[in-house]
Amino acid sequence: MRSEAAVPPLVEIDSLTIRRHREALLDRVSIRVPHGSLHAIVGPNGAGKSTLLLALLGQIEFDGRITLNWRGDGAVGYVPQTFPIDPTLPVTVIDFLALTRQRRPVCFGISAAARAKAAALLSRVGLSGLERRPLAVLSGGELRRVLLAHALDPEPELLILDEPGSGLDEASAQWLEDTLAAMKQSRRTTIVMVSHDLERVRRLADDVTFLHRGVVAAQ
C-alpha cells in the first residue's frame, strides 16, 4: 500500500512562465498543493496572482507544465475577484444558480430539481429566502456568497478563490473564514486562494506562496 506521503499532490505547477509581448507576467513559477490542503497565494498588486489562477483554470496560454492529479471526478469550483452584472438584465439568484442545473433555458421555467438544489445551496451559504432577489441588487457580501454557492455545485475537488474576502462586511468576512475552515477540516476539497488579508492567511493556510512574478518565498 502506498503511504500518504507517497501520494502526489493534487496540483503540480512546474516552471510556469507567461509572457505578454516581451514582458514576463510570471517567470518559472513552481508550486505544489497537496490534496485536502488550503494553499494561499499572496503578493503585491501586479504580482501575477490572478494570472496564475487563470493558467490553473486553463484560460490563458503558458509555458511550463501544470499537472492535476485527481482522486475523484475532477470538479473545479471558481470564485472570481470581480463579477460584473448588467443592472438591466432581470436575472434572479435562482436563475443564476439554475443555469447549470437544467438543459432548457431558465426563461422557459425552472425545474423542481433545480429549485430544490438552489434552495439547498443558498441554505449552505446562509442566504435562504433570496431565490427571487435580482443579482443586480445584492450587496457585495451577498453576491460573494451566491458566487460561492455556484462554485460548490457540483462539490468541487479543487476550489479556486480570487480575493474571496474583497468587499465583505465584518459579518460576511467571518462567515467566509468559518466556511473555509470547515471545508479545510473536512479535507475533501483542496483550496487555492489568492488573498491580501495576511491575518486570514495565517489562520487558515497550510502553505503560502509569496509571488511577485516569480516565487519570492514559500512556507
Secondary structure in CASP SS format (residue, H / E / C, confidence):
PFRMAT SS
TARGET T0000
AUTHOR 0000-0000-0000
METHOD secondary structure of the structure
MODEL  1
M C 1.00
R C 1.00
S C 1.00
E H 1.00
A H 1.00
A H 1.00
V C 1.00
P C 1.00
P C 1.00
L C 1.00
V E 1.00
E E 1.00
I E 1.00
D E 1.00
S E 1.00
L E 1.00
T E 1.00
I E 1.00
R E 1.00
R E 1.00
H C 1.00
R C 1.00
E E 1.00
A E 1.00
L E 1.00
L E 1.00
D E 1.00
R E 1.00
V E 1.00
S E 1.00
I E 1.00
R E 1.00
V E 1.00
P C 1.00
H C 1.00
G C 1.00
S C 1.00
L E 1.00
H E 1.00
A E 1.00
I E 1.00
V E 1.00
G C 1.00
P C 1.00
N C 1.00
G C 1.00
A C 1.00
G C 1.00
K H 1.00
S H 1.00
T H 1.00
L H 1.00
L H 1.00
L H 1.00
A H 1.00
L H 1.00
L C 1.00
G C 1.00
Q C 1.00
I C 1.00
E C 1.00
F C 1.00
D E 1.00
G E 1.00
R E 1.00
I E 1.00
T E 1.00
L E 1.00
N C 1.00
W C 1.00
R C 1.00
G C 1.00
D C 1.00
G C 1.00
A C 1.00
V E 1.00
G E 1.00
Y E 1.00
V E 1.00
P C 1.00
Q C 1.00
T C 1.00
F C 1.00
P C 1.00
I C 1.00
D C 1.00
P C 1.00
T C 1.00
L C 1.00
P C 1.00
V C 1.00
T E 1.00
V H 1.00
I H 1.00
D H 1.00
F H 1.00
L H 1.00
A H 1.00
L C 1.00
T C 1.00
R C 1.00
Q C 1.00
R C 1.00
R C 1.00
P C 1.00
V H 1.00
C H 1.00
F H 1.00
G C 1.00
I C 1.00
S C 1.00
A H 1.00
A H 1.00
A H 1.00
R H 1.00
A H 1.00
K H 1.00
A H 1.00
A H 1.00
A H 1.00
L H 1.00
L H 1.00
S H 1.00
R H 1.00
V C 1.00
G C 1.00
L C 1.00
S C 1.00
G C 1.00
L C 1.00
E C 1.00
R C 1.00
R C 1.00
P E 1.00
L H 1.00
A H 1.00
V H 1.00
L C 1.00
S C 1.00
G H 1.00
G H 1.00
E H 1.00
L H 1.00
R H 1.00
R H 1.00
V H 1.00
L H 1.00
L H 1.00
A H 1.00
H H 1.00
A H 1.00
L C 1.00
D C 1.00
P C 1.00
E C 1.00
P C 1.00
E C 1.00
L E 1.00
L E 1.00
I E 1.00
L E 1.00
D E 1.00
E C 1.00
P C 1.00
G C 1.00
S C 1.00
G C 1.00
L C 1.00
D C 1.00
E H 1.00
A H 1.00
S H 1.00
A H 1.00
Q H 1.00
W H 1.00
L H 1.00
E H 1.00
D H 1.00
T H 1.00
L H 1.00
A H 1.00
A H 1.00
M H 1.00
K H 1.00
Q H 1.00
S H 1.00
R C 1.00
R C 1.00
T C 1.00
T E 1.00
I E 1.00
V E 1.00
M E 1.00
V E 1.00
S C 1.00
H C 1.00
D C 1.00
L H 1.00
E H 1.00
R H 1.00
V H 1.00
R H 1.00
R H 1.00
L H 1.00
A C 1.00
D C 1.00
D E 1.00
V E 1.00
T E 1.00
F E 1.00
L E 1.00
H C 1.00
R C 1.00
G C 1.00
V E 1.00
V E 1.00
A E 1.00
A E 1.00
Q C 1.00
END
